[in-house]
Every structure is written in structure tokens, then in C-alpha cells.
Amino acid sequence: MNRSLSTFTLNIGKSGINENVIDEIKRQLKAHEVIKVKFSKTISSEKQNYITEITEKSKSKLVDLRGNVAVIYKKNR
């Protein structure tokens, strides 16, 4: 299976995440399977909590975390 190296990147700012952000993550995972979520430096202390919430609500997996960028994967069926 050939996957594109270009992935969708979603930026999370100081307002954090809400249901609209979760819905957008779900839509992008459905379209791309792999997305990057980039966290603002101002919220890096909350990053782990946000990642947990994102992966639980979108039923996805954290593949990689480097600095303030998380790579998230969900297999399309």
C-alpha cells in the first residue's frame, strides 16, 4: 500500500481542544489515516492530556511524539 508522505497537520493553540477540534481530527483521519497534531509551546504542559483525549475520542493511536508534534494513526476500514 502506498501512502503519501504529505500529511495533514492540525495546529492546537492556547484555546486547547474542544468537540469541533475532535470532529476535525476524525474527518482528517478518515481521509488520510495519518495526521500530525502540532501543539503550541504555550500549552506544551497540557500536551499529554490532549493527546490522550484525542486518541480516546477518535479511537486512534499515537505513533510518534517529537517535541510538540504528535503523529496519530487510525486504520481506515
N, C-alpha and C positions, 0 to 999 in steps of 0.2 A: 504494500500500500504506500503510495507516495503522498507525503504530507508537505504542504508548503512551509517554508521556513519563516515566512512573514506571518506574524501572529497579531491578533487584536490586543491592544494594550488599553487597559482602563485605569485612569488615574483616580486615586482616592485622596481627597483633600481633608482640610481640618473639620469639615462637617461630618466626616466619617461615612458609614454606610446606613442605608435605610432600605425599605422594601423596593423602591424604584431601582436602586443600585443592584440589589439581588436579582430582580427581574431582568435587568440588562445583562448581568453575568450569565443567567440561564439562557437567554437568547443567543448570546455570543458563543457559549459552549455548544449549543445545538448547531450553530453554523460552522464553528471552527474546531471543536474538540479540545484545542489547547489555547489558552489565553494567558496574558500576563496582567497582573494587577500591581500597579506601582503605587506605593504609599508615600505621601508627603512626609518630609523629615519631621514636621511638627507633630505628627501623630504616630511616630515610629514606636513609641512606648505601648500603644494600643494594637500594634500590628498583629501580634499573635492572636489576640481575641477576635479581631476582624477576620483573620484567615480561618479560624475555627468556625465562626458563624457562617462565612461564605461557603466553606466546604460542606458543612452540615445541611444548610438550606438548599444548596444547589446539587447535593448528592454527588460531589466531585472529589477529586483527590489533589492534595498538594504534591507536586512533582519536584519542585526546586524552590529554594528561597535564597536569594543572594542580595545582601544589603536590604534595600526597601522594595525589592521586586519579587513577587511570588508568581510561580508558574503553576497554573491549575489545569487539570485534565479531567474530561468526562467522556467516556466512550459513547459514541452515537450508536443507536440500535437500528 
